[in-house]
Amino acid sequence: MTNADRFIDKYKQLEEAVRFAYDLRNEDSITSCIMNKEQFKNYREEFQYCKEVRNLLSHKKKVNNCFAVEPSDAMIEFLDSLIERIKNRPKCYQIQIKLKDVYWQPLNGKVRDTLGYMYQKSYRCTPILNDKGVVVGIFDTDSFLSYIAVKGIDSLSEDLRFSDIYDHICLESKKANKFIFVKSDSYADELEERIEEVLKSGVRTELAIVTSTGSKNEKMLGIITPWEIIKI
């Protein structure tokens, strides 16, 4: 078998992998799928080149039963890597920071102590959980500024609890899509697309909260920050 034969076979495997992974119909273009997905942006140029070679090999007549071009080993390896990436897309539970490793606070947690810890660790936000492990609020810079602006104060009491500032940390007080909930077994690239779509409206998603079905009324299993998305 020549490299041309291997290349054509690998390209067919790629088509099958894309159609299965993204539930495409036979008439849907895998080219559009790959070229339009953010997670493949670093592969677009190479994929476009492979597509052109595939069209040449598949649609042009051979000369003396020989292909016009012979794809390199590197091109076949590229298709292999792309197939592998598509077939083994990580799910949210695989990239999440698990609950045991998440810094969170209960409603009776102290605001001032939490602020100090967040500053020390450069954390942008802290989930606030009830006694069932359900997220009932998010404490972030906006929460702090909102509270001191409304109260007209310039210092925080050492005994101030999150329950005392609930109106400023509850999920309803947050800008839509700044903090989102995601199903644990959904794909990480689907979350990435969701975050990118939200960004187009001018809102940056700070945190994805992972629950079993993506409901905000369920126990938090972990969190995903933009950094976890970047790493994959």
ABEGO torsion letter per residue (X at the ends): XBAAAAAAAAAAAAAAAAAAAAGBBAABBAAAAAAABAAAAAAAAAAAAAAAAAAAAAABBBBGGBBABBBBAAAAAAAAAAAAAAAABBBAAAABBBAAABBBBBAABBAAAAAAAAAAAGBABBBBBBAAGBBABBBBAAAAAAAAAAAGBABBBAABBAAAAAAAABAAABBBGABBBBBAABBAAAAAAAAAAAAAAGBBBABBBBBAAGBAABBBAEBBBAAAAAAX
